[in-house]
Amino acid sequence: MIGYPTTSAPGQWVLLCYRLPREPSTPRIAVWRKLKRLGVAQLGDGLVALPADARTREHLEWVADEVTEAGGTASVWLALPASRRQERDLAHQMATARAAEYAAIAAHAAAADDAPSSLGLLRRLRAEFARVTRRDFFPPTERGAARAALDDLATETRAEVAT
């Protein structure tokens, strides 16, 4: 079950509207990577959104500063979706992206069953799980499955170390 917004009115979102010059491409790539790490919903070309709170607003303001320092234009907006459906669609888009990331973590953990030493992999997967969780605003069921797969791998790894 995905944790979509359930209140009667749509919640507030923070939007970043930005435009960067095509050349050089390095700043565009850096901004794209930062936005991906934040887990934004892509509303359109150069327009992204996150559920509004002090942390998400601050992160998008930092990205906006980076855009302007690279010679682009950027503005941060607070907005309300016009309908609950629009907000559910945004939440679904974001949850689907996180679900795929959690599924990949679970698959890697399950595949590690055959690996002779899984301690390093367990650490990497736990770090990745923490990164995904930080950008997970609407947790999908895959989050629990990934956590369970990591717990299973940890149990197996402890058993390997004990023998």
TISEVO-136459 format. One record per atom (N, C-alpha, C, O): residue number from 0; x, y, z; atom name. Coordinates in steps of 0.1 Angstrom, whole numbers. Layout:
BEGIN
    k     px     py     pz   a
  NUM      X      Y      Z  CA
...
% end
This chain:
BEGIN
    k     px     py     pz   a
    0      8    -12      0   N
    0      0      0      0  CA
    0      9     12      0   C
    0     18     14      9   O
    1      7     21     -9   N
    1     14     33    -10  CA
    1      8     44     -1   C
    1     -4     45     -1   O
    2     16     51      6   N
    2     12     61     15  CA
    2      8     74      9   C
    2     16     84     10   O
    3     -3     74      1   N
    3     -7     87     -6  CA
    3    -13     96      4   C
    3    -17     92     15   O
    4    -13    109      1   N
    4    -20    118      9  CA
    4    -35    115     11   C
    4    -41    111      2   O
    5    -39    116     24   N
    5    -53    112     27  CA
    5    -62    123     32   C
    5    -74    121     35   O
    6    -56    135     34   N
    6    -64    146     39  CA
    6    -74    151     28   C
    6    -73    147     17   O
    7    -84    158     32   N
    7    -95    162     23  CA
    7    -90    172     13   C
    7    -96    173      2   O
    8    -81    181     17   N
    8    -76    191      7  CA
    8    -61    188      3   C
    8    -54    182     11   O
    9    -58    192     -9   N
    9    -44    189    -13  CA
    9    -34    197     -4   C
    9    -37    208      1   O
   10    -22    191     -2   N
   10    -12    197      6  CA
   10     -3    207     -2   C
   10     -4    207    -14   O
   11      5    214      5   N
   11     14    223     -2  CA
   11     26    216     -7   C
   11     31    207     -1   O
   12     30    221    -19   N
   12     42    215    -26  CA
   12     52    227    -28   C
   12     48    238    -30   O
   13     65    224    -29   N
   13     75    233    -33  CA
   13     79    230    -47   C
   13     83    218    -50   O
   14     79    240    -55   N
   14     83    238    -69  CA
   14     95    245    -73   C
   14     98    256    -67   O
   15    103    240    -81   N
   15    115    246    -87  CA
   15    113    247   -102   C
   15    112    237   -109   O
   16    113    260   -107   N
   16    113    262   -121  CA
   16    127    267   -125   C
   16    131    277   -119   O
   17    133    261   -134   N
   17    147    264   -137  CA
   17    150    263   -152   C
   17    143    255   -159   O
   18    160    270   -157   N
   18    165    269   -170  CA
   18    180    271   -170   C
   18    185    281   -164   O
   19    187    262   -176   N
   19    202    263   -177  CA
   19    206    263   -191   C
   19    200    257   -200   O
   20    217    270   -194   N
   20    222    270   -208  CA
   20    226    256   -212   C
   20    230    248   -203   O
   21    225    253   -225   N
   21    229    239   -229  CA
   21    244    237   -228   C
   21    248    225   -225   O
   22    252    247   -230   N
   22    266    245   -229  CA
   22    271    255   -218   C
   22    267    266   -218   O
   23    280    251   -210   N
   23    286    237   -209  CA
   23    275    228   -202   C
   23    266    233   -195   O
   24    276    215   -205   N
   24    267    206   -200  CA
   24    269    201   -186   C
   24    260    196   -179   O
   25    281    204   -180   N
   25    284    199   -167  CA
   25    274    204   -156   C
   25    270    196   -148   O
   26    271    217   -156   N
   26    261    222   -146  CA
   26    247    216   -147   C
   26    241    213   -137   O
   27    243    214   -160   N
   27    230    207   -162  CA
   27    230    193   -156   C
   27    220    189   -150   O
   28    241    186   -159   N
   28    242    172   -154  CA
   28    242    172   -138   C
   28    235    164   -132   O
   29    250    181   -133   N
   29    250    182   -118  CA
   29    237    185   -112   C
   29    233    179   -102   O
   30    229    194   -118   N
   30    216    198   -113  CA
   30    207    186   -114   C
   30    199    183   -105   O
   31    207    179   -126   N
   31    198    168   -128  CA
   31    201    157   -117   C
   31    192    151   -112   O
   32    214    154   -114   N
   32    218    144   -104  CA
   32    213    148    -91   C
   32    208    140    -83   O
   33    214    161    -87   N
   33    210    165    -74  CA
   33    194    164    -73   C
   33    189    159    -62   O
   34    187    167    -83   N
   34    173    166    -83  CA
   34    169    151    -82   C
   34    159    148    -75   O
   35    176    143    -89   N
   35    173    129    -88  CA
   35    175    123    -74   C
   35    167    116    -68   O
   36    186    128    -67   N
   36    189    123    -54  CA
   36    178    128    -44   C
   36    176    122    -34   O
   37    172    140    -47   N
   37    162    145    -39  CA
   37    148    138    -41   C
   37    140    138    -32   O
   38    147    131    -52   N
   38    135    123    -55  CA
   38    123    132    -60   C
   38    112    129    -57   O
   39    126    142    -67   N
   39    116    151    -72  CA
   39    106    145    -82   C
   39    109    135    -88   O
   40     94    150    -82   N
   40     85    147    -93  CA
   40     87    157   -104   C
   40     87    169   -102   O
   41     88    151   -116   N
   41     90    160   -128  CA
   41     77    164   -133   C
   41     69    156   -138   O
   42     74    177   -132   N
   42     61    182   -137  CA
   42     61    186   -152   C
   42     51    185   -159   O
   43     73    190   -156   N
   43     75    194   -170  CA
   43     90    197   -172   C
   43     98    195   -163   O
   44     93    201   -184   N
   44    107    205   -187  CA
   44    111    217   -178   C
   44    106    228   -180   O
   45    121    214   -169   N
   45    125    225   -161  CA
   45    116    228   -149   C
   45    117    239   -143   O
   46    107    219   -146   N
   46     98    222   -135  CA
   46     96    209   -127   C
   46     92    199   -132   O
   47    100    210   -114   N
   47    100    198   -105  CA
   47     93    202    -92   C
   47     91    214    -89   O
   48     88    192    -85   N
   48     81    194    -72  CA
   48     85    184    -62   C
   48     88    173    -64   O
   49     83    188    -49   N
   49     85    180    -37  CA
   49     74    184    -27   C
   49     70    196    -27   O
   50     69    175    -19   N
   50     60    179     -8  CA
   50     67    190      0   C
   50     79    188      3   O
   51     60    200      4   N
   51     66    212     10  CA
   51     69    209     25   C
   51     59    205     33   O
   52     81    211     29   N
   52     85    212     43  CA
   52     97    220     43   C
   52    103    223     33   O
   53    102    223     55   N
   53    114    232     56  CA
   53    126    226     49   C
   53    134    233     43   O
   54    128    213     50   N
   54    139    206     44  CA
   54    139    206     29   C
   54    148    210     22   O
   55    127    203     23   N
   55    126    202      9  CA
   55    127    216      3   C
   55    133    218     -8   O
   56    121    226      9   N
   56    122    239      4  CA
   56    137    244      4   C
   56    141    250     -6   O
   57    144    241     15   N
   57    158    245     16  CA
   57    166    238      5   C
   57    175    245     -1   O
   58    164    225      3   N
   58    171    218     -7  CA
   58    169    224    -21   C
   58    178    226    -29   O
   59    156    227    -24   N
   59    154    233    -38  CA
   59    159    247    -39   C
   59    163    251    -50   O
   60    159    254    -28   N
   60    166    268    -28  CA
   60    180    267    -31   C
   60    186    275    -38   O
   61    187    256    -25   N
   61    201    254    -28  CA
   61    204    251    -43   C
   61    213    256    -49   O
   62    195    243    -48   N
   62    196    239    -63  CA
   62    194    252    -71   C
   62    201    254    -81   O
   63    184    260    -67   N
   63    181    272    -75  CA
   63    194    281    -74   C
   63    197    287    -85   O
   64    200    282    -63   N
   64    213    290    -62  CA
   64    223    285    -72   C
   64    230    292    -78   O
   65    224    272    -72   N
   65    234    265    -81  CA
   65    231    268    -95   C
   65    240    271   -103   O
   66    218    268    -99   N
   66    214    271   -113  CA
   66    218    285   -116   C
   66    224    287   -127   O
   67    215    295   -108   N
   67    218    309   -111  CA
   67    234    311   -111   C
   67    238    319   -120   O
   68    241    304   -103   N
   68    256    305   -103  CA
   68    261    300   -116   C
   68    272    304   -120   O
   69    254    290   -122   N
   69    259    284   -135  CA
   69    254    292   -147   C
   69    255    288   -158   O
   70    248    304   -145   N
   70    243    312   -156  CA
   70    229    310   -160   C
   70    225    315   -171   O
   71    222    302   -152   N
   71    208    299   -155  CA
   71    198    308   -147   C
   71    202    317   -140   O
   72    185    305   -149   N
   72    175    312   -141  CA
   72    168    301   -133   C
   72    165    290   -138   O
   73    163    305   -121   N
   73    156    296   -112  CA
   73    147    304   -103   C
   73    151    314    -98   O
   74    136    298   -100   N
   74    127    303    -89  CA
   74    121    292    -82   C
   74    118    281    -88   O
   75    118    294    -69   N
   75    112    284    -61  CA
   75     98    289    -57   C
   75     96    301    -53   O
   76     88    281    -58   N
   76     74    284    -56  CA
   76     68    275    -46   C
   76     72    263    -45   O
   77     58    280    -38   N
   77     50    271    -30  CA
   77     36    271    -37   C
   77     31    281    -42   O
   78     31    259    -38   N
   78     18    258    -46  CA
   78     10    247    -40   C
   78     14    238    -33   O
   79     -3    247    -44   N
   79    -13    237    -40  CA
   79    -18    231    -53   C
   79    -22    239    -62   O
   80    -18    218    -54   N
   80    -25    212    -66  CA
   80    -39    216    -66   C
   80    -46    218    -56   O
   81    -45    217    -78   N
   81    -59    222    -80  CA
   81    -69    211    -75   C
   81    -80    214    -72   O
   82    -64    198    -75   N
   82    -73    188    -71  CA
   82    -66    177    -63   C
   82    -53    176    -64   O
   83    -73    169    -56   N
   83    -67    157    -49  CA
   83    -62    148    -59   C
   83    -52    141    -56   O
   84    -68    146    -70   N
   84    -63    137    -81  CA
   84    -50    141    -85   C
   84    -41    132    -87   O
   85    -47    154    -88   N
   85    -34    158    -92  CA
   85    -24    155    -82   C
   85    -13    150    -85   O
   86    -27    157    -69   N
   86    -17    153    -59  CA
   86    -15    138    -58   C
   86     -3    134    -56   O
   87    -25    131    -59   N
   87    -24    116    -59  CA
   87    -15    111    -71   C
   87     -7    102    -69   O
   88    -17    118    -82   N
   88     -9    114    -94  CA
   88      6    117    -91   C
   88     15    109    -95   O
   89      9    129    -85   N
   89     23    132    -82  CA
   89     28    122    -72   C
   89     40    117    -73   O
   90     20    119    -61   N
   90     25    109    -51  CA
   90     27     96    -58   C
   90     37     89    -54   O
   91     19     92    -67   N
   91     20     79    -74  CA
   91     33     79    -82   C
   91     40     69    -82   O
   92     36     89    -89   N
   92     48     90    -97  CA
   92     60     89    -88   C
   92     70     81    -92   O
   93     60     95    -77   N
   93     72     95    -68  CA
   93     73     81    -62   C
   93     84     76    -60   O
   94     62     75    -57   N
   94     62     62    -51  CA
   94     66     51    -61   C
   94     73     42    -57   O
   95     62     52    -73   N
   95     66     42    -83  CA
   95     81     43    -85   C
   95     87     32    -87   O
   96     87     54    -86   N
   96    101     55    -87  CA
   96    109     49    -75   C
   96    118     42    -77   O
   97    104     52    -63   N
   97    110     46    -51  CA
   97    108     31    -51   C
   97    117     24    -47   O
   98     96     26    -55   N
   98     93     12    -55  CA
   98    104      4    -64   C
   98    109     -6    -60   O
   99    107     10    -75   N
   99    117      4    -84  CA
   99    131      3    -77   C
   99    138     -7    -79   O
  100    134     14    -70   N
  100    147     14    -63  CA
  100    147      4    -52   C
  100    157     -3    -50   O
  101    136      3    -44   N
  101    136     -7    -34  CA
  101    136    -21    -39   C
  101    142    -30    -34   O
  102    129    -24    -50   N
  102    129    -37    -57  CA
  102    143    -41    -61   C
  102    147    -52    -59   O
  103    151    -31    -66   N
  103    165    -34    -70  CA
  103    173    -38    -58   C
  103    182    -47    -58   O
  104    171    -31    -47   N
  104    178    -34    -34  CA
  104    175    -48    -30   C
  104    184    -56    -26   O
  105    162    -52    -30   N
  105    158    -65    -26  CA
  105    164    -76    -35   C
  105    168    -86    -30   O
  106    164    -73    -48   N
  106    169    -83    -57  CA
  106    184    -85    -55   C
  106    189    -96    -55   O
  107    192    -74    -53   N
  107    206    -76    -50  CA
  107    208    -83    -37   C
  107    217    -92    -36   O
  108    200    -81    -27   N
  108    201    -88    -14  CA
  108    198   -103    -16   C
  108    205   -111    -10   O
  109    188   -106    -24   N
  109    185   -120    -26  CA
  109    195   -127    -34   C
  109    198   -139    -31   O
  110    201   -120    -43   N
  110    212   -126    -52  CA
  110    224   -128    -43   C
  110    233   -137    -47   O
  111    226   -121    -33   N
  111    238   -123    -24  CA
  111    238   -136    -16   C
  111    248   -139    -11   O
  112    227   -143    -16   N
  112    226   -155     -9  CA
  112    237   -165    -14   C
  112    242   -173     -6   O
  113    241   -164    -26   N
  113    250   -173    -32  CA
  113    265   -168    -31   C
  113    274   -175    -33   O
  114    266   -155    -26   N
  114    280   -150    -25  CA
  114    287   -155    -12   C
  114    280   -156     -2   O
  115    300   -158    -13   N
  115    307   -163     -2  CA
  115    308   -154     10   C
  115    306   -157     21   O
  116    311   -141      7   N
  116    311   -131     18  CA
  116    303   -119     14   C
  116    306   -112      4   O
  117    293   -117     22   N
  117    283   -107     19  CA
  117    283    -94     27   C
  117    275    -85     26   O
  118    293    -93     36   N
  118    294    -82     45  CA
  118    295    -69     38   C
  118    288    -59     41   O
  119    304    -68     29   N
  119    306    -55     21  CA
  119    293    -52     13   C
  119    289    -40     13   O
  120    287    -62      7   N
  120    275    -59     -1  CA
  120    264    -55      9   C
  120    256    -46      5   O
  121    263    -61     20   N
  121    253    -57     30  CA
  121    254    -42     34   C
  121    244    -35     35   O
  122    266    -38     36   N
  122    269    -24     40  CA
  122    265    -15     28   C
  122    258     -5     31   O
  123    268    -18     16   N
  123    265    -10      5  CA
  123    250     -9      3   C
  123    244      1      0   O
  124    243    -21      4   N
  124    229    -21      2  CA
  124    221    -13     14   C
  124    211     -7     11   O
  125    227    -14     26   N
  125    221     -6     37  CA
  125    222      8     34   C
  125    213     16     37   O
  126    234     12     29   N
  126    236     27     26  CA
  126    227     31     15   C
  126    221     42     16   O
  127    225     23      5   N
  127    216     26     -6  CA
  127    201     27     -1   C
  127    194     36     -5   O
  128    198     18      8   N
  128    184     18     14  CA
  128    182     31     21   C
  128    171     37     20   O
  129    192     35     29   N
  129    191     48     36  CA
  129    190     60     27   C
  129    182     69     29   O
  130    197     60     16   N
  130    196     71      6  CA
  130    182     71      0   C
  130    176     82     -2   O
  131    177     59     -4   N
  131    163     59    -10  CA
  131    153     63      0   C
  131    143     70     -3   O
  132    154     59     13   N
  132    145     62     23  CA
  132    144     78     25   C
  132    133     83     28   O
  133    155     84     24   N
  133    156     99     26  CA
  133    147    106     15   C
  133    142    117     18   O
  134    145    100      4   N
  134    138    107     -7  CA
  134    124    100     -9   C
  134    117    102    -19   O
  135    120     92      1   N
  135    108     84      0  CA
  135     97     91      8   C
  135     96     89     20   O
  136     89     99      1   N
  136     78    107      7  CA
  136     65     99      8   C
  136     57    102     17   O
  137     63     89      0   N
  137     51     81     -1  CA
  137     55     67     -2   C
  137     55     61    -12   O
  138     59     61     10   N
  138     65     47     10  CA
  138     56     36      3   C
  138     44     35      7   O
  139     61     29     -7   N
  139     54     18    -13  CA
  139     57      5     -5   C
  139     66      5      4   O
  140     50     -5     -8   N
  140     51    -18     -1  CA
  140     65    -24     -3   C
  140     70    -31      5   O
  141     71    -20    -14   N
  141     85    -26    -17  CA
  141     95    -21     -7   C
  141    105    -28     -5   O
  142     92    -11      0   N
  142    101     -6     11  CA
  142    102    -17     22   C
  142    113    -20     26   O
  143     91    -23     26   N
  143     91    -33     36  CA
  143     98    -46     31   C
  143    105    -52     38   O
  144     96    -49     18   N
  144    102    -61     12  CA
  144    117    -59     11   C
  144    125    -69     14   O
  145    122    -47      8   N
  145    136    -44      8  CA
  145    142    -45     22   C
  145    153    -51     24   O
  146    135    -40     32   N
  146    140    -41     45  CA
  146    141    -55     50   C
  146    151    -59     56   O
  147    131    -63     46   N
  147    131    -77     50  CA
  147    143    -85     43   C
  147    149    -93     49   O
  148    145    -82     30   N
  148    156    -88     23  CA
  148    169    -85     29   C
  148    178    -93     30   O
  149    171    -72     34   N
  149    183    -68     40  CA
  149    185    -75     54   C
  149    196    -79     58   O
  150    174    -76     61   N
  150    174    -83     74  CA
  150    178    -98     72   C
  150    186   -103     79   O
  151    173   -104     62   N
  151    176   -118     59  CA
  151    191   -119     55   C
  151    198   -128     60   O
  152    196   -110     47   N
  152    210   -110     43  CA
  152    219   -108     55   C
  152    229   -114     57   O
  153    215    -99     64   N
  153    222    -97     77  CA
  153    223   -109     85   C
  153    233   -112     91   O
  154    212   -116     86   N
  154    211   -129     94  CA
  154    221   -139     88   C
  154    228   -145     95   O
  155    220   -141     75   N
  155    229   -150     68  CA
  155    244   -146     69   C
  155    252   -155     70   O
  156    246   -133     68   N
  156    260   -128     69  CA
  156    266   -131     83   C
  156    277   -135     85   O
  157    257   -129     94   N
  157    262   -132    107  CA
  157    264   -147    109   C
  157    274   -150    116   O
  158    256   -155    103   N
  158    258   -169    103  CA
  158    271   -173     97   C
  158    279   -182    102   O
  159    275   -167     85   N
  159    287   -169     78  CA
  159    299   -165     87   C
  159    309   -173     88   O
  160    298   -154     93   N
  160    309   -149    101  CA
  160    311   -158    114   C
  160    323   -160    118   O
  161    300   -163    119   N
  161    301   -172    131  CA
  161    307   -186    128   C
  161    313   -192    137   O
  162    307   -190    115   N
  162    312   -203    112  CA
  162    326   -203    108   C
  162    332   -213    104   O
% end
